[in-house]
Amino acid sequence: MNRGMRPADDLTGAAWRKASRSNTVGNQCVEVALLRQGVAVRDSKDPEGPKLMFTMSEWDAFVDGVKGGEFDLS
């Protein structure tokens, strides 16, 4: 597992969200849940499958990287 990522704890009752531009037919995206201890991420195709947990500082660094063009999203 990569540094900074760890399996998420029990997320029963978490409010999962996906991008507003997500394809509602294919259900091919990630979903996030904002929590007190950070951000959880899961695959929308497998909502009962594995989830990852990130601290807020890790999530903020990821978002800043995406906004700054650090990741190739093609």
N, CA and C atoms as a LAMMPS dump frame, in Angstrom:
ITEM: TIMESTEP
0
ITEM: NUMBER OF ATOMS
222
ITEM: BOX BOUNDS ff ff ff
-5.0000000000000000e+02 5.0000000000000000e+02
-5.0000000000000000e+02 5.0000000000000000e+02
-5.0000000000000000e+02 5.0000000000000000e+02
ITEM: ATOMS id mol type element x y z
1 1 1 N 0.855 -1.178 0
2 1 2 C 0 0 0
3 1 3 C 0.898 1.237 0
4 2 1 N 0.515 2.246 -0.735
5 2 2 C 1.304 3.475 -0.807
6 2 3 C 1.319 4.214 0.517
7 3 1 N 2.39 4.952 0.757
8 3 2 C 2.47 5.774 1.956
9 3 3 C 1.342 6.792 1.936
10 4 1 N 0.71 6.993 3.075
11 4 2 C -0.361 7.967 3.155
12 4 3 C -1.742 7.385 2.938
13 5 1 N -1.825 6.17 2.415
14 5 2 C -3.127 5.548 2.221
15 5 3 C -3.259 4.394 3.203
16 6 1 N -4.431 4.226 3.748
17 6 2 C -4.685 3.098 4.627
18 6 3 C -6.132 2.678 4.435
19 7 1 N -6.436 1.4 4.714
20 7 2 C -7.836 0.989 4.59
21 7 3 C -8.715 1.829 5.511
22 8 1 N -9.898 2.139 5.052
23 8 2 C -10.809 2.963 5.843
24 8 3 C -11.436 2.155 6.966
25 9 1 N -11.739 2.828 8.055
26 9 2 C -12.446 2.219 9.17
27 9 3 C -13.913 2.024 8.793
28 10 1 N -14.721 1.6 9.751
29 10 2 C -16.149 1.422 9.524
30 10 3 C -16.759 2.739 9.049
31 11 1 N -17.381 2.71 7.889
32 11 2 C -17.94 3.932 7.295
33 11 3 C -19.46 3.853 7.175
34 12 1 N -20.078 3.047 8.038
35 12 2 C -21.531 2.951 8.045
36 12 3 C -22.127 4.338 8.266
37 13 1 N -23.036 4.72 7.414
38 13 2 C -23.695 6.016 7.543
39 13 3 C -22.952 7.17 6.89
40 14 1 N -21.823 6.899 6.255
41 14 2 C -21.082 7.969 5.574
42 14 3 C -21.905 8.491 4.394
43 15 1 N -21.839 9.79 4.156
44 15 2 C -22.545 10.412 3.028
45 15 3 C -21.602 10.46 1.835
46 16 1 N -21.778 9.533 0.904
47 16 2 C -20.911 9.434 -0.263
48 16 3 C -21.382 10.377 -1.357
49 17 1 N -20.406 11.03 -2.04
50 17 2 C -20.698 11.945 -3.146
51 17 3 C -19.811 11.607 -4.323
52 18 1 N -20.323 11.88 -5.518
53 18 2 C -19.481 11.766 -6.704
54 18 3 C -19.625 13.033 -7.523
55 19 1 N -18.761 13.203 -8.484
56 19 2 C -18.736 14.422 -9.277
57 19 3 C -20.067 14.644 -9.98
58 20 1 N -20.475 15.895 -10.078
59 20 2 C -21.731 16.22 -10.751
60 20 3 C -21.677 15.886 -12.24
61 21 1 N -20.492 15.81 -12.802
62 21 2 C -20.347 15.467 -14.223
63 21 3 C -20.165 13.97 -14.432
64 22 1 N -20.304 13.205 -13.389
65 22 2 C -20.147 11.761 -13.476
66 22 3 C -21.231 11.157 -14.358
67 23 1 N -20.872 10.115 -15.078
68 23 2 C -21.813 9.405 -15.935
69 23 3 C -22.736 8.562 -15.055
70 24 1 N -24.007 8.897 -15.015
71 24 2 C -24.944 8.173 -14.158
72 24 3 C -25.302 6.802 -14.716
73 25 1 N -25.034 6.553 -15.997
74 25 2 C -25.359 5.265 -16.605
75 25 3 C -24.264 4.251 -16.325
76 26 1 N -23.012 4.619 -16.579
77 26 2 C -21.907 3.689 -16.442
78 26 3 C -21.426 3.478 -15.024
79 27 1 N -21.743 4.414 -14.144
80 27 2 C -21.341 4.308 -12.74
81 27 3 C -19.837 4.058 -12.621
82 28 1 N -19.046 4.78 -13.419
83 28 2 C -17.606 4.574 -13.452
84 28 3 C -16.882 5.788 -12.9
85 29 1 N -16.836 5.884 -11.603
86 29 2 C -16.132 6.99 -10.991
87 29 3 C -15.788 6.622 -9.557
88 30 1 N -15.129 7.513 -8.907
89 30 2 C -14.879 7.336 -7.479
90 30 3 C -15.872 8.196 -6.714
91 31 1 N -16.132 7.792 -5.496
92 31 2 C -16.991 8.56 -4.608
93 31 3 C -16.186 8.921 -3.377
94 32 1 N -16.481 10.064 -2.783
95 32 2 C -15.775 10.499 -1.579
96 32 3 C -16.781 10.775 -0.471
97 33 1 N -16.313 10.592 0.748
98 33 2 C -17.114 10.918 1.928
99 33 3 C -16.238 11.755 2.848
100 34 1 N -16.712 12.939 3.195
101 34 2 C -15.989 13.807 4.122
102 34 3 C -16.319 13.379 5.543
103 35 1 N -15.293 13.144 6.335
104 35 2 C -15.447 12.671 7.707
105 35 3 C -14.657 13.557 8.651
106 36 1 N -14.902 13.415 9.925
107 36 2 C -14.127 14.205 10.898
108 36 3 C -12.64 13.904 10.801
109 37 1 N -12.3 12.646 10.606
110 37 2 C -10.89 12.259 10.584
111 37 3 C -10.238 12.362 9.209
112 38 1 N -10.983 12.764 8.184
113 38 2 C -10.394 12.915 6.863
114 38 3 C -11.388 12.655 5.758
115 39 1 N -10.912 12.04 4.669
116 39 2 C -11.728 11.774 3.487
117 39 3 C -11.595 10.3 3.127
118 40 1 N -12.722 9.647 2.909
119 40 2 C -12.736 8.264 2.451
120 40 3 C -13.043 8.254 0.96
121 41 1 N -12.472 7.288 0.243
122 41 2 C -12.645 7.178 -1.204
123 41 3 C -13.01 5.729 -1.534
124 42 1 N -13.98 5.557 -2.445
125 42 2 C -14.344 4.208 -2.885
126 42 3 C -14.686 4.225 -4.369
127 43 1 N -14.699 3.052 -4.978
128 43 2 C -15.065 2.867 -6.384
129 43 3 C -16.581 2.759 -6.469
130 44 1 N -17.212 3.587 -7.284
131 44 2 C -18.674 3.571 -7.375
132 44 3 C -19.209 2.262 -7.943
133 45 1 N -18.392 1.517 -8.709
134 45 2 C -18.832 0.239 -9.253
135 45 3 C -18.901 -0.836 -8.176
136 46 1 N -18.208 -0.62 -7.059
137 46 2 C -18.133 -1.622 -5.991
138 46 3 C -18.268 -0.928 -4.633
139 47 1 N -19.447 -0.378 -4.332
140 47 2 C -19.598 0.402 -3.104
141 47 3 C -19.369 -0.387 -1.824
142 48 1 N -19.489 -1.703 -1.876
143 48 2 C -19.226 -2.521 -0.69
144 48 3 C -17.781 -2.997 -0.638
145 49 1 N -17.011 -2.68 -1.667
146 49 2 C -15.625 -3.12 -1.754
147 49 3 C -14.697 -2.276 -0.891
148 50 1 N -13.402 -2.377 -1.154
149 50 2 C -12.414 -1.658 -0.342
150 50 3 C -12.556 -0.146 -0.455
151 51 1 N -12.181 0.514 0.607
152 51 2 C -12.195 1.975 0.671
153 51 3 C -10.853 2.44 1.205
154 52 1 N -10.443 3.611 0.797
155 52 2 C -9.195 4.194 1.29
156 52 3 C -9.523 5.422 2.119
157 53 1 N -8.668 5.707 3.082
158 53 2 C -8.853 6.847 3.974
159 53 3 C -7.638 7.756 3.856
160 54 1 N -7.883 9.05 3.733
161 54 2 C -6.82 10.046 3.647
162 54 3 C -7.046 11.104 4.717
163 55 1 N -5.969 11.616 5.286
164 55 2 C -6.108 12.741 6.203
165 55 3 C -6.48 13.963 5.382
166 56 1 N -6.955 15.004 6.038
167 56 2 C -7.315 16.221 5.301
168 56 3 C -6.095 16.822 4.61
169 57 1 N -4.931 16.786 5.245
170 57 2 C -3.741 17.355 4.606
171 57 3 C -3.344 16.539 3.374
172 58 1 N -3.475 15.22 3.424
173 58 2 C -3.192 14.392 2.248
174 58 3 C -4.183 14.693 1.127
175 59 1 N -5.46 14.812 1.473
176 59 2 C -6.496 15.108 0.474
177 59 3 C -6.264 16.478 -0.146
178 60 1 N -5.967 17.477 0.69
179 60 2 C -5.703 18.825 0.175
180 60 3 C -4.514 18.83 -0.781
181 61 1 N -3.47 18.066 -0.456
182 61 2 C -2.3 17.982 -1.333
183 61 3 C -2.682 17.349 -2.67
184 62 1 N -3.517 16.315 -2.637
185 62 2 C -3.985 15.678 -3.871
186 62 3 C -4.79 16.661 -4.727
187 63 1 N -5.745 17.34 -4.115
188 63 2 C -6.586 18.304 -4.847
189 63 3 C -5.73 19.423 -5.429
190 64 1 N -4.793 19.948 -4.645
191 64 2 C -3.898 20.991 -5.157
192 64 3 C -3.081 20.478 -6.332
193 65 1 N -2.626 19.216 -6.268
194 65 2 C -1.869 18.624 -7.369
195 65 3 C -2.694 18.506 -8.628
196 66 1 N -3.947 18.082 -8.487
197 66 2 C -4.834 17.976 -9.655
198 66 3 C -5.067 19.354 -10.254
199 67 1 N -5.381 20.325 -9.421
200 67 2 C -5.622 21.687 -9.916
201 67 3 C -4.38 22.269 -10.575
202 68 1 N -3.198 21.903 -10.084
203 68 2 C -1.947 22.427 -10.621
204 68 3 C -1.413 21.652 -11.813
205 69 1 N -2.147 20.619 -12.262
206 69 2 C -1.719 19.86 -13.436
207 69 3 C -0.673 18.816 -13.145
208 70 1 N -0.511 18.445 -11.886
209 70 2 C 0.506 17.451 -11.509
210 70 3 C 0.166 16.054 -12.005
211 71 1 N -1.11 15.761 -12.225
212 71 2 C -1.553 14.43 -12.628
213 71 3 C -2.111 14.476 -14.028
214 72 1 N -1.816 13.449 -14.822
215 72 2 C -2.388 13.322 -16.16
216 72 3 C -3.711 12.584 -16.006
217 73 1 N -4.833 13.27 -16.186
218 73 2 C -6.152 12.684 -15.988
219 73 3 C -6.787 12.219 -17.281
220 74 1 N -5.998 12.07 -18.334
221 74 2 C -6.576 11.629 -19.618
222 74 3 C -6.762 10.143 -19.667
